[in-house]
Amino acid sequence: MTDLLNGHELSRLEEEIRQTEQILYVHKNNIAGLHNSLKAITLKTGWALYVWENGRGLINIKSSEPPPPRTDLFKDAVKFALARKHFSVFVFPVIDKDSWMQCKMYFNNNSPDSTHPVKFLFILPRDQNHSFFKDNAHKVSFNTGLVGNFVFRDSRWVSADELP
Protein backbone atom coordinates (compact mmCIF):
# COMPACT_ATOMS: atom_id res chain seq x y z
CA MET A 1 0.00 0.00 0.00
CA THR A 2 1.48 3.35 -1.03
CA ASP A 3 1.20 6.71 0.65
CA LEU A 4 0.03 9.93 -0.98
CA LEU A 5 2.76 11.97 0.72
CA ASN A 6 6.35 10.99 1.51
CA GLY A 7 7.97 11.60 4.90
CA HIS A 8 9.24 15.09 4.06
CA GLU A 9 5.84 16.13 2.69
CA LEU A 10 4.09 14.77 5.79
CA SER A 11 6.40 16.78 8.05
CA ARG A 12 5.84 19.90 5.96
CA LEU A 13 2.06 19.41 6.06
CA GLU A 14 2.10 18.86 9.83
CA GLU A 15 4.13 22.05 10.27
CA GLU A 16 1.70 24.03 8.09
CA ILE A 17 -1.29 22.72 10.03
CA ARG A 18 0.33 23.69 13.34
CA GLN A 19 1.42 27.19 12.29
CA THR A 20 -1.11 28.46 9.76
CA GLU A 21 -4.40 29.99 10.82
CA GLN A 22 -5.71 30.04 7.25
CA ILE A 23 -7.44 27.28 5.36
CA LEU A 24 -4.84 25.14 3.60
CA TYR A 25 -4.93 23.55 0.16
CA VAL A 26 -2.77 21.40 -2.07
CA HIS A 27 -3.09 20.37 -5.69
CA LYS A 28 -3.13 16.64 -6.46
CA ASN A 29 -4.79 14.65 -9.22
CA ASN A 30 -4.86 11.37 -7.34
CA ILE A 31 -5.62 10.63 -3.70
CA ALA A 32 -4.48 7.01 -3.64
CA GLY A 33 -2.77 6.43 -0.31
CA LEU A 34 -4.43 9.43 1.36
CA HIS A 35 -5.67 7.44 4.36
CA ASN A 36 -2.20 5.95 5.00
CA SER A 37 -0.56 9.38 4.88
CA LEU A 38 -3.13 10.95 7.19
CA LYS A 39 -3.04 8.01 9.57
CA ALA A 40 0.71 8.56 9.94
CA ILE A 41 0.08 12.18 10.93
CA THR A 42 -2.67 11.37 13.41
CA LEU A 43 -0.69 8.55 15.04
CA LYS A 44 2.29 10.88 15.46
CA THR A 45 0.35 13.91 16.72
CA GLY A 46 -2.78 12.44 18.32
CA TRP A 47 -4.95 14.90 16.41
CA ALA A 48 -8.59 14.18 15.66
CA LEU A 49 -8.47 13.98 11.87
CA TYR A 50 -11.47 13.55 9.60
CA VAL A 51 -11.63 12.95 5.85
CA TRP A 52 -14.74 13.82 3.88
CA GLU A 53 -15.95 11.23 1.38
CA ASN A 54 -18.60 12.45 -1.03
CA GLY A 55 -21.88 10.65 -0.36
CA ARG A 56 -20.53 8.98 2.78
CA GLY A 57 -19.59 11.80 5.12
CA LEU A 58 -16.76 12.64 7.50
CA ILE A 59 -14.63 9.63 8.40
CA ASN A 60 -12.52 9.69 11.57
CA ILE A 61 -9.11 8.33 10.55
CA LYS A 62 -8.34 6.90 14.00
CA SER A 63 -11.53 4.98 14.58
CA SER A 64 -13.98 2.77 12.79
CA GLU A 65 -17.03 4.65 14.02
CA PRO A 66 -19.65 5.52 11.41
CA PRO A 67 -19.65 9.05 9.94
CA PRO A 68 -21.64 11.70 11.81
CA PRO A 69 -25.18 12.07 10.44
CA ARG A 70 -25.84 14.58 7.67
CA THR A 71 -22.22 15.09 6.61
CA ASP A 72 -22.50 13.33 3.26
CA LEU A 73 -22.88 16.63 1.37
CA PHE A 74 -19.98 19.09 1.22
CA LYS A 75 -21.89 22.05 2.68
CA ASP A 76 -23.16 19.99 5.63
CA ALA A 77 -19.70 18.59 6.36
CA VAL A 78 -18.16 22.07 6.41
CA LYS A 79 -20.94 23.32 8.72
CA PHE A 80 -20.34 20.34 11.02
CA ALA A 81 -16.60 21.08 11.08
CA LEU A 82 -17.08 24.79 11.79
CA ALA A 83 -19.34 23.95 14.74
CA ARG A 84 -16.55 21.97 16.47
CA LYS A 85 -15.27 23.43 19.74
CA HIS A 86 -12.06 21.38 19.96
CA PHE A 87 -8.98 21.25 17.77
CA SER A 88 -9.64 18.98 14.81
CA VAL A 89 -8.29 18.67 11.28
CA PHE A 90 -10.74 18.22 8.41
CA VAL A 91 -9.50 17.07 5.01
CA PHE A 92 -11.67 17.58 1.96
CA PRO A 93 -10.42 15.82 -1.18
CA VAL A 94 -12.51 17.45 -3.90
CA ILE A 95 -10.82 16.08 -7.00
CA ASP A 96 -13.80 14.36 -8.61
CA LYS A 97 -16.22 16.46 -10.66
CA ASP A 98 -19.19 16.30 -8.25
CA SER A 99 -17.12 17.11 -5.15
CA TRP A 100 -15.37 19.99 -6.90
CA MET A 101 -18.74 21.39 -8.04
CA GLN A 102 -20.14 21.20 -4.47
CA CYS A 103 -17.01 22.93 -3.17
CA LYS A 104 -17.22 25.77 -5.72
CA MET A 105 -20.93 26.29 -5.11
CA TYR A 106 -20.38 26.47 -1.34
CA PHE A 107 -17.53 28.98 -1.52
CA ASN A 108 -19.34 31.13 -4.09
CA ASN A 109 -21.87 31.98 -1.37
CA ASN A 110 -19.95 31.39 1.87
CA SER A 111 -16.66 32.55 3.31
CA PRO A 112 -15.93 31.42 6.87
CA ASP A 113 -14.89 34.36 9.06
CA SER A 114 -12.87 32.17 11.38
CA THR A 115 -12.12 28.48 11.48
CA HIS A 116 -10.45 28.46 14.92
CA PRO A 117 -9.91 25.93 16.54
CA VAL A 118 -10.59 23.78 13.47
CA LYS A 119 -8.06 23.33 10.65
CA PHE A 120 -9.03 22.65 7.06
CA LEU A 121 -7.04 21.05 4.27
CA PHE A 122 -8.51 20.90 0.78
CA ILE A 123 -7.07 18.67 -1.90
CA LEU A 124 -7.92 20.33 -5.20
CA PRO A 125 -7.55 19.03 -8.75
CA ARG A 126 -4.16 20.04 -10.15
CA ASP A 127 -5.60 22.05 -13.05
CA GLN A 128 -8.43 23.77 -11.12
CA ASN A 129 -8.65 26.73 -8.77
CA HIS A 130 -11.27 29.01 -7.26
CA SER A 131 -11.10 32.64 -6.19
CA PHE A 132 -11.85 31.67 -2.57
CA PHE A 133 -8.65 29.62 -2.36
CA LYS A 134 -6.56 32.26 -4.13
CA ASP A 135 -7.80 35.02 -1.80
CA ASN A 136 -8.49 33.30 1.53
CA ALA A 137 -6.39 30.17 1.75
CA HIS A 138 -2.75 29.18 1.92
CA LYS A 139 -1.25 26.79 -0.63
CA VAL A 140 1.00 24.16 0.92
CA SER A 141 4.19 23.91 -1.09
CA PHE A 142 6.25 20.77 -0.75
CA ASN A 143 9.22 22.17 -2.66
CA THR A 144 12.26 22.43 -0.38
CA GLY A 145 13.97 24.89 -2.70
CA LEU A 146 17.12 22.82 -2.54
CA VAL A 147 18.93 21.89 -5.71
CA GLY A 148 21.72 19.36 -5.60
CA ASN A 149 22.86 16.64 -3.28
CA PHE A 150 21.48 17.52 0.17
CA VAL A 151 20.67 15.39 3.22
CA PHE A 152 18.67 16.11 6.37
CA ARG A 153 20.93 16.14 9.44
CA ASP A 154 20.32 17.58 12.91
CA SER A 155 16.99 19.12 11.88
CA ARG A 156 18.42 21.00 8.88
CA TRP A 157 19.44 20.43 5.28
CA VAL A 158 23.19 20.22 4.63
CA SER A 159 25.18 19.60 1.49
CA ALA A 160 26.23 15.96 1.23
CA ASP A 161 29.56 17.19 -0.14
CA GLU A 162 30.35 18.84 3.21
CA LEU A 163 29.79 15.70 5.29
CA PRO A 164 32.88 13.89 6.64
C-alpha positions as CSV (number, residue, x, y, z in Angstrom):
1,M,0.0,0.0,0.0
2,T,1.5,3.4,-1.0
3,D,1.2,6.7,0.7
4,L,0.0,9.9,-1.0
5,L,2.8,12.0,0.7
6,N,6.3,11.0,1.5
7,G,8.0,11.6,4.9
8,H,9.2,15.1,4.1
9,E,5.8,16.1,2.7
10,L,4.1,14.8,5.8
11,S,6.4,16.8,8.0
12,R,5.8,19.9,6.0
13,L,2.1,19.4,6.1
14,E,2.1,18.9,9.8
15,E,4.1,22.1,10.3
16,E,1.7,24.0,8.1
17,I,-1.3,22.7,10.0
18,R,0.3,23.7,13.3
19,Q,1.4,27.2,12.3
20,T,-1.1,28.5,9.8
21,E,-4.4,30.0,10.8
22,Q,-5.7,30.0,7.2
23,I,-7.4,27.3,5.4
24,L,-4.8,25.1,3.6
25,Y,-4.9,23.6,0.2
26,V,-2.8,21.4,-2.1
27,H,-3.1,20.4,-5.7
28,K,-3.1,16.6,-6.5
29,N,-4.8,14.7,-9.2
30,N,-4.9,11.4,-7.3
31,I,-5.6,10.6,-3.7
32,A,-4.5,7.0,-3.6
33,G,-2.8,6.4,-0.3
34,L,-4.4,9.4,1.4
35,H,-5.7,7.4,4.4
36,N,-2.2,6.0,5.0
37,S,-0.6,9.4,4.9
38,L,-3.1,11.0,7.2
39,K,-3.0,8.0,9.6
40,A,0.7,8.6,9.9
41,I,0.1,12.2,10.9
42,T,-2.7,11.4,13.4
43,L,-0.7,8.6,15.0
44,K,2.3,10.9,15.5
45,T,0.3,13.9,16.7
46,G,-2.8,12.4,18.3
47,W,-5.0,14.9,16.4
48,A,-8.6,14.2,15.7
49,L,-8.5,14.0,11.9
50,Y,-11.5,13.6,9.6
51,V,-11.6,13.0,5.8
52,W,-14.7,13.8,3.9
53,E,-15.9,11.2,1.4
54,N,-18.6,12.5,-1.0
55,G,-21.9,10.7,-0.4
56,R,-20.5,9.0,2.8
57,G,-19.6,11.8,5.1
58,L,-16.8,12.6,7.5
59,I,-14.6,9.6,8.4
60,N,-12.5,9.7,11.6
61,I,-9.1,8.3,10.5
62,K,-8.3,6.9,14.0
63,S,-11.5,5.0,14.6
64,S,-14.0,2.8,12.8
65,E,-17.0,4.7,14.0
66,P,-19.7,5.5,11.4
67,P,-19.6,9.0,9.9
68,P,-21.6,11.7,11.8
69,P,-25.2,12.1,10.4
70,R,-25.8,14.6,7.7
71,T,-22.2,15.1,6.6
72,D,-22.5,13.3,3.3
73,L,-22.9,16.6,1.4
74,F,-20.0,19.1,1.2
75,K,-21.9,22.0,2.7
76,D,-23.2,20.0,5.6
77,A,-19.7,18.6,6.4
78,V,-18.2,22.1,6.4
79,K,-20.9,23.3,8.7
80,F,-20.3,20.3,11.0
81,A,-16.6,21.1,11.1
82,L,-17.1,24.8,11.8
83,A,-19.3,23.9,14.7
84,R,-16.5,22.0,16.5
85,K,-15.3,23.4,19.7
86,H,-12.1,21.4,20.0
87,F,-9.0,21.3,17.8
88,S,-9.6,19.0,14.8
89,V,-8.3,18.7,11.3
90,F,-10.7,18.2,8.4
91,V,-9.5,17.1,5.0
92,F,-11.7,17.6,2.0
93,P,-10.4,15.8,-1.2
94,V,-12.5,17.5,-3.9
95,I,-10.8,16.1,-7.0
96,D,-13.8,14.4,-8.6
97,K,-16.2,16.5,-10.7
98,D,-19.2,16.3,-8.3
99,S,-17.1,17.1,-5.2
100,W,-15.4,20.0,-6.9
101,M,-18.7,21.4,-8.0
102,Q,-20.1,21.2,-4.5
103,C,-17.0,22.9,-3.2
104,K,-17.2,25.8,-5.7
105,M,-20.9,26.3,-5.1
106,Y,-20.4,26.5,-1.3
107,F,-17.5,29.0,-1.5
108,N,-19.3,31.1,-4.1
109,N,-21.9,32.0,-1.4
110,N,-20.0,31.4,1.9
111,S,-16.7,32.5,3.3
112,P,-15.9,31.4,6.9
113,D,-14.9,34.4,9.1
114,S,-12.9,32.2,11.4
115,T,-12.1,28.5,11.5
116,H,-10.5,28.5,14.9
117,P,-9.9,25.9,16.5
118,V,-10.6,23.8,13.5
119,K,-8.1,23.3,10.7
120,F,-9.0,22.7,7.1
121,L,-7.0,21.0,4.3
122,F,-8.5,20.9,0.8
123,I,-7.1,18.7,-1.9
124,L,-7.9,20.3,-5.2
125,P,-7.6,19.0,-8.8
126,R,-4.2,20.0,-10.1
127,D,-5.6,22.0,-13.1
128,Q,-8.4,23.8,-11.1
129,N,-8.7,26.7,-8.8
130,H,-11.3,29.0,-7.3
131,S,-11.1,32.6,-6.2
132,F,-11.9,31.7,-2.6
133,F,-8.7,29.6,-2.4
134,K,-6.6,32.3,-4.1
135,D,-7.8,35.0,-1.8
136,N,-8.5,33.3,1.5
137,A,-6.4,30.2,1.7
138,H,-2.7,29.2,1.9
139,K,-1.3,26.8,-0.6
140,V,1.0,24.2,0.9
141,S,4.2,23.9,-1.1
142,F,6.3,20.8,-0.8
143,N,9.2,22.2,-2.7
144,T,12.3,22.4,-0.4
145,G,14.0,24.9,-2.7
146,L,17.1,22.8,-2.5
147,V,18.9,21.9,-5.7
148,G,21.7,19.4,-5.6
149,N,22.9,16.6,-3.3
150,F,21.5,17.5,0.2
151,V,20.7,15.4,3.2
152,F,18.7,16.1,6.4
153,R,20.9,16.1,9.4
154,D,20.3,17.6,12.9
155,S,17.0,19.1,11.9
156,R,18.4,21.0,8.9
157,W,19.4,20.4,5.3
158,V,23.2,20.2,4.6
159,S,25.2,19.6,1.5
160,A,26.2,16.0,1.2
161,D,29.6,17.2,-0.1
162,E,30.3,18.8,3.2
163,L,29.8,15.7,5.3
164,P,32.9,13.9,6.6
